[in-house]
């Protein structure tokens, strides 16, 4: 009966749009899409309304699909924490890949606004940010993270100021000598000559984020050359060298840096598949289901390989976040005397690493463990301190108390 109707509509009555049965069918359709944060990660348990009283919840990847819609509907994500761009979308036909980007308004959280203001105050005339106040110490990694902060805050000119600095040094630095950008430099931009894989990869991650959110052409040459340099570090067994030290010698192969590179180099090709094969054979403990730092290392596991591994790779086991409990500890912060619980760099557990604890909060967010994420964010917030004198800025020290970094190396004076 339905086939006959279609034949009649198409042959006997060509002026008609459809037969009666098809008109009824065409008024019902589904719509699907994703709710993501400003960096593209999906957000779980966001209500997506498609009528006044009908909604669906996003899954662990931020994906959603409505029930059947008749005629038309306004699709609107709703949450008590986030605002969304766009706020709503009107649909009158089947639509897929509809993306809503979630933002946490800075004005709704004065503490976040004060921290964001610290970043703005720290930016130098050349676009760079010192890692700490009046330190004359500029880290490539820290500037890549700062660019991500500015992009998340929709403060695009400040992000571009960072990128412009490195864009102007493609020929003089990135493509000179052994290649790559220097891991550290002074506030005037003078590099120290050590090209570290991970820091360069994070700059590429920030550039990729800019390309996806703002403009995929403006820094195309910088992205292309930086990608080529990272690819050039891959060994024949799929592993990736850690870069070059100040004397030009190759730096050893560090698991965390290889995760950085896997995430930074766009797409998926033999670069990625060969690296995964290497990690599976050489850096994966099948009994623990964890990535090790490197074979023969006394400190077999690094805390950030747990959180970063979970965030960077698909289908990484959630158990890795539970096993990170081996780094959990409680310490008294020397800066303000607060008792804080969080994650240390390694099994020494002789201090709390605030950045690493923040990484775990992000990983818990990705896993849908919002209560755990919020708990550790609240613990970090205990150590929020006044920033630049004379400004309404706030920030955090690197660690709660004097102790060691990964391994037995002591932290620098003032890290707490």
C-alpha positions as CSV (number, residue, x, y, z in Angstrom):
1,X,0.0,0.0,0.0
2,X,2.8,2.5,0.9
3,X,4.8,1.6,-2.2
4,X,1.7,2.2,-4.4
5,X,1.1,5.5,-2.7
6,X,4.7,6.7,-3.5
7,X,4.3,5.6,-7.1
8,X,1.1,7.5,-7.4
9,X,2.6,10.6,-5.8
10,X,5.6,10.6,-8.1
11,X,4.0,9.6,-11.4
12,X,0.3,10.2,-11.4
13,X,0.2,13.4,-9.4
14,X,3.7,15.0,-9.8
15,X,2.4,18.4,-8.5
16,X,1.7,17.0,-5.1
17,X,4.4,17.1,-2.4
18,X,3.5,13.7,-0.9
19,X,0.6,11.4,-0.2
20,X,-1.5,11.7,2.8
21,X,0.3,9.0,4.8
22,X,3.7,10.6,4.0
23,X,2.4,14.0,5.3
24,X,1.7,12.4,8.6
25,X,5.1,10.7,8.7
26,X,7.0,13.8,7.7
27,X,5.7,15.8,10.7
28,X,7.6,13.5,13.1
29,X,11.4,13.5,13.4
30,X,14.3,13.2,15.8
31,X,17.0,15.7,16.6
32,X,20.4,14.9,18.1
33,X,23.7,16.6,19.0
34,X,26.2,17.3,21.8
35,X,26.7,19.6,24.8
36,X,30.4,20.4,25.2
37,X,32.6,22.7,27.2
38,X,34.7,25.4,25.6
39,X,37.5,22.9,24.9
40,X,35.1,20.4,23.1
41,X,34.8,17.8,25.9
42,X,31.2,16.5,26.4
43,X,29.3,17.3,29.6
44,X,27.2,14.7,31.2
45,X,23.7,15.0,32.7
46,X,22.6,18.3,31.1
47,X,18.9,18.6,30.5
48,X,18.0,19.2,26.8
49,X,14.4,20.2,26.5
50,X,12.4,19.7,23.2
51,X,9.1,20.8,24.6
52,X,7.8,22.5,27.8
53,X,7.9,19.3,29.8
54,X,10.0,16.9,27.8
55,X,13.7,16.6,28.0
56,X,16.6,14.1,27.7
57,X,19.9,14.0,29.6
58,X,23.2,14.0,27.9
59,X,25.3,10.9,28.2
60,X,28.9,10.6,29.5
61,X,30.2,12.0,26.2
62,X,27.7,14.9,26.2
63,X,25.6,13.3,23.4
64,X,21.8,13.6,23.3
65,X,18.8,12.6,21.2
66,X,15.3,13.8,21.6
67,X,12.2,11.7,21.4
68,X,9.9,12.1,18.4
69,X,9.1,15.8,17.6
70,X,5.9,16.7,15.8
71,X,6.0,19.6,13.3
72,X,8.7,21.7,15.1
73,X,10.3,22.4,18.5
74,X,12.7,24.7,20.3
75,X,15.7,22.8,21.6
76,X,17.1,24.3,24.8
77,X,19.8,23.0,27.2
78,X,19.2,23.9,30.8
79,X,21.5,23.7,33.8
80,X,22.0,25.6,37.1
81,X,25.7,26.1,36.5
82,X,26.2,26.6,32.8
83,X,25.0,29.1,30.2
84,X,24.9,27.9,26.6
85,X,25.7,29.2,23.2
86,X,23.4,29.2,21.4
87,X,20.8,29.4,24.2
88,X,18.3,27.6,22.0
89,X,17.7,26.4,18.4
90,X,14.4,26.1,16.5
91,X,14.0,23.0,14.4
92,X,11.4,21.9,12.0
93,X,13.1,18.9,10.4
94,X,15.4,16.1,11.4
95,X,18.7,17.6,12.5
96,X,21.9,15.9,13.8
97,X,25.2,17.2,15.1
98,X,23.5,20.2,16.8
99,X,26.2,21.5,19.3
100,X,25.6,23.6,22.3
101,X,28.7,25.1,24.0
102,X,28.6,25.4,27.8
103,X,30.1,28.3,29.7
104,X,30.5,29.1,33.3
105,X,30.0,32.9,33.5
106,X,32.9,34.4,35.4
107,X,30.6,37.1,36.9
108,X,28.6,34.3,38.6
109,X,31.7,33.2,40.5
110,X,33.7,36.1,41.9
111,X,36.6,33.8,42.9
112,X,36.9,32.5,39.3
113,X,36.8,36.1,38.1
114,X,39.7,37.1,40.4
115,X,41.8,34.2,39.2
116,X,41.0,35.1,35.6
117,X,42.0,38.7,36.3
118,X,45.3,37.4,37.6
119,X,46.1,36.0,34.2
120,X,45.2,39.3,32.5
121,X,47.4,41.2,34.9
122,X,50.3,38.8,34.3
123,X,50.5,39.3,30.6
124,X,53.6,41.2,29.4
125,X,53.7,43.7,26.5
126,X,55.2,41.0,24.3
127,X,52.2,38.7,25.0
128,X,54.0,36.3,27.3
129,X,53.1,35.6,30.9
130,X,55.6,34.9,33.7
131,X,54.9,31.7,35.5
132,X,55.0,33.5,38.9
133,X,54.9,37.2,39.8
134,X,58.2,39.1,39.2
135,X,60.1,35.9,38.5
136,X,61.6,36.7,35.1
137,X,60.7,33.0,34.3
138,X,58.5,32.2,31.3
139,X,57.4,28.6,30.6
140,X,56.1,27.5,27.2
141,X,53.7,25.1,28.9
142,X,52.3,27.7,31.2
143,X,51.7,30.1,28.2
144,X,50.0,27.3,26.3
145,X,47.6,26.9,29.3
146,X,47.2,30.6,29.6
147,X,46.1,30.8,25.9
148,X,43.5,28.1,26.7
149,X,42.3,30.1,29.6
150,X,41.8,33.2,27.4
151,X,40.0,31.2,24.7
152,X,37.7,29.8,27.4
153,X,37.0,33.3,28.6
154,X,36.4,34.5,25.0
155,X,39.3,36.9,25.4
156,X,40.6,36.2,22.0
157,X,43.1,39.1,21.6
158,X,45.0,38.0,24.7
159,X,45.2,34.5,23.3
160,X,46.4,35.8,20.0
161,X,49.1,37.9,21.7
162,X,50.6,34.7,23.0
163,X,50.4,33.0,19.6
164,X,51.8,36.0,17.8
165,X,54.9,35.8,19.9
166,X,55.7,32.3,18.8
167,X,54.4,32.9,15.3
168,X,57.0,35.6,14.8
169,X,59.7,33.1,15.8
170,X,58.9,30.2,13.4
171,X,62.1,30.7,11.3
172,X,64.4,32.0,14.0
173,X,63.5,29.4,16.7
174,X,61.1,26.6,15.7
175,X,62.9,25.7,12.4
176,X,66.5,26.6,13.6
177,X,69.0,24.1,14.9
178,X,67.3,21.0,16.3
179,X,64.0,22.7,16.0
180,X,61.2,23.3,18.5
181,X,60.5,26.1,20.8
182,X,62.5,26.5,24.0
183,X,60.9,25.2,27.1
184,X,61.9,28.3,29.1
185,X,62.9,31.9,28.5
186,X,63.1,35.2,30.3
187,X,60.4,37.9,30.2
188,X,62.1,39.5,27.2
189,X,61.6,36.3,25.2
190,X,65.3,35.1,25.3
191,X,65.2,31.3,25.2
192,X,67.3,28.9,27.3
193,X,67.8,26.4,24.4
194,X,66.0,23.3,25.8
195,X,63.3,22.0,23.5
196,X,60.9,19.8,25.4
197,X,58.3,17.7,23.5
198,X,55.5,18.1,26.0
199,X,55.6,21.9,26.2
200,X,55.6,22.2,22.4
201,X,52.7,19.7,22.2
202,X,50.7,21.8,24.6
203,X,51.2,24.9,22.5
204,X,49.9,22.9,19.5
205,X,46.9,21.8,21.6
206,X,46.1,25.5,22.3
207,X,46.5,26.4,18.6
208,X,44.2,23.5,17.6
209,X,41.6,24.8,20.1
210,X,41.9,28.3,18.6
211,X,41.5,26.9,15.1
212,X,38.4,25.0,16.1
213,X,36.8,27.9,18.0
214,X,38.0,31.0,16.2
215,X,40.0,30.8,13.0
216,X,41.6,27.8,11.4
217,X,43.7,29.8,8.9
218,X,45.4,32.6,10.9
219,X,48.1,30.4,12.5
220,X,48.1,27.6,9.9
221,X,51.9,27.8,9.2
222,X,52.7,27.7,12.9
223,X,50.4,24.7,13.3
224,X,51.9,22.9,10.3
225,X,55.5,23.4,11.2
226,X,55.0,22.6,14.9
227,X,53.2,19.4,13.9
228,X,56.0,18.4,11.6
229,X,58.6,18.9,14.3
230,X,56.7,16.7,16.8
231,X,56.3,14.0,14.1
232,X,60.0,14.2,13.4
233,X,60.7,13.0,17.0
234,X,59.0,9.7,16.4
235,X,61.3,6.7,16.5
236,X,61.0,3.6,14.3
237,X,59.4,1.6,17.1
238,X,56.6,4.2,17.4
239,X,57.9,5.9,20.5
240,X,58.6,9.6,20.6
241,X,61.8,11.3,21.9
242,X,61.4,13.9,24.6
243,X,63.0,16.7,22.6
244,X,66.6,18.1,22.9
245,X,68.6,19.5,25.8
246,X,70.6,22.6,25.7
247,X,73.6,20.7,24.3
248,X,71.5,19.3,21.4
249,X,71.4,15.7,22.9
250,X,68.1,13.9,22.6
251,X,65.9,13.8,25.7
252,X,64.7,10.3,26.8
253,X,61.2,9.0,26.0
254,X,58.7,10.2,28.7
255,X,55.2,8.7,28.8
256,X,53.5,11.9,29.7
257,X,55.1,13.7,26.7
258,X,54.0,11.0,24.4
259,X,50.4,11.4,25.6
260,X,50.8,15.1,25.0
261,X,51.9,14.4,21.4
262,X,49.2,11.9,20.7
263,X,46.6,14.5,21.7
264,X,48.3,17.4,20.0
265,X,48.8,16.0,16.5
266,X,45.5,16.3,14.8
267,X,43.7,13.3,13.2
268,X,44.5,9.7,13.4
269,X,47.2,8.0,11.2
270,X,50.2,5.8,11.5
271,X,51.8,8.4,13.9
272,X,49.1,7.7,16.4
273,X,48.6,3.9,15.8
274,X,52.4,3.2,16.0
275,X,52.6,5.2,19.2
276,X,49.7,3.3,20.7
277,X,51.4,0.0,19.8
278,X,54.6,1.2,21.5
279,X,52.7,2.2,24.6
280,X,50.8,-1.1,24.8
281,X,54.0,-3.2,24.6
282,X,56.4,-1.0,26.5
283,X,54.5,1.3,28.9
284,X,51.3,-0.6,29.8
285,X,51.0,-2.7,32.9
286,X,48.3,-5.2,31.9
287,X,47.8,-6.4,35.5
288,X,47.3,-2.9,36.9
289,X,45.9,-1.5,33.6
290,X,48.0,1.6,34.0
291,X,50.6,3.4,32.1
292,X,54.1,3.3,33.7
293,X,56.5,6.2,33.5
294,X,59.3,4.3,32.0
295,X,60.8,0.8,32.6
296,X,63.1,0.4,35.5
297,X,62.0,3.6,37.1
298,X,61.8,3.5,41.0
299,X,58.8,5.7,40.8
300,X,56.9,3.5,38.4
301,X,53.7,5.5,38.3
302,X,53.3,9.3,37.9
303,X,50.0,10.7,39.1
304,X,49.3,12.8,35.9
305,X,49.6,9.7,33.7
306,X,46.4,8.5,35.5
307,X,44.3,11.7,34.9
308,X,45.8,12.6,31.5
309,X,45.7,9.1,30.2
310,X,42.0,8.9,31.1
311,X,41.3,12.2,29.4
312,X,43.4,11.8,26.3
313,X,42.6,8.3,25.2
314,X,39.3,6.7,24.2
315,X,37.9,3.8,26.3
316,X,40.6,4.3,29.0
317,X,39.4,2.3,32.1
318,X,37.7,4.3,34.9
319,X,39.6,2.2,37.4
320,X,42.7,4.3,36.6
321,X,41.2,7.1,38.5
322,X,40.4,4.9,41.5
323,X,44.0,3.7,41.5
324,X,45.2,7.2,41.7
325,X,44.2,7.0,45.3
326,X,47.8,5.8,45.9
327,X,48.8,9.4,45.7
328,X,46.1,10.8,48.0
329,X,47.3,12.6,51.1
330,X,46.5,15.4,53.5
331,X,48.9,18.3,54.3
332,X,48.9,21.6,56.1
333,X,49.5,24.5,53.7
334,X,52.4,26.6,54.7
335,X,50.9,29.8,53.1
336,X,47.8,29.9,55.2
337,X,47.7,27.0,57.6
338,X,44.7,25.3,56.0
339,X,44.4,21.5,56.0
340,X,44.0,20.3,52.4
341,X,43.4,16.9,50.9
342,X,44.6,16.1,47.4
343,X,47.0,14.3,45.2
344,X,50.8,14.2,45.3
345,X,53.2,13.9,42.4
346,X,54.1,10.3,43.3
347,X,54.0,7.7,46.1
348,X,56.2,9.8,48.4
349,X,53.0,11.7,49.3
350,X,55.2,14.4,50.8
351,X,53.1,17.4,49.5
352,X,50.0,18.1,47.5
353,X,50.4,19.1,43.9
354,X,47.6,21.6,43.2
355,X,47.8,21.3,39.4
356,X,47.7,17.6,39.6
357,X,44.7,17.7,41.9
358,X,43.0,20.0,39.4
359,X,43.8,17.4,36.7
360,X,42.0,14.8,38.7
361,X,39.0,17.1,39.1
362,X,38.8,17.4,35.3
363,X,39.1,13.6,34.9
364,X,36.3,13.1,37.4
365,X,34.2,15.6,35.4
366,X,34.7,13.6,32.2
367,X,33.8,10.5,34.1
368,X,30.6,12.0,35.3
369,X,31.7,12.0,38.9
370,X,30.7,15.5,39.6
371,X,30.6,15.2,43.4
372,X,34.3,14.0,43.5
373,X,35.3,16.8,41.0
374,X,33.6,19.4,43.2
375,X,35.2,18.1,46.4
376,X,38.7,18.4,45.1
377,X,38.0,21.8,43.5
378,X,36.8,23.0,46.9
379,X,40.0,21.6,48.5
380,X,42.1,23.5,46.0
381,X,40.0,26.7,46.7
382,X,41.2,26.6,50.3
383,X,44.6,27.7,49.2
384,X,43.4,30.6,47.0
385,X,45.6,33.6,48.0
386,X,45.7,37.3,47.1
387,X,47.7,37.9,44.0
388,X,49.4,41.0,42.6
389,X,49.5,43.8,45.2
390,X,47.0,46.5,44.5
391,X,44.8,44.4,42.3
392,X,41.7,42.3,42.9
393,X,43.5,39.1,41.7
394,X,43.9,35.7,43.4
395,X,45.9,32.6,42.6
396,X,47.5,29.5,43.9
397,X,50.9,28.3,44.9
398,X,52.4,25.2,43.1
399,X,52.2,22.9,46.2
400,X,50.9,23.0,49.7
401,X,54.2,22.6,51.5
402,X,58.0,22.0,50.8
403,X,58.5,18.6,49.4
404,X,59.7,16.8,46.3
405,X,58.5,16.8,42.8
406,X,58.2,13.6,40.8
407,X,61.0,11.4,42.2
408,X,63.4,12.7,44.8
409,X,64.1,16.1,43.3
410,X,63.2,18.9,45.8
411,X,60.8,21.6,44.7
412,X,62.2,25.1,44.2
413,X,62.2,27.6,47.1
414,X,58.8,29.3,47.2
415,X,56.9,26.6,45.4
416,X,54.6,26.4,48.5
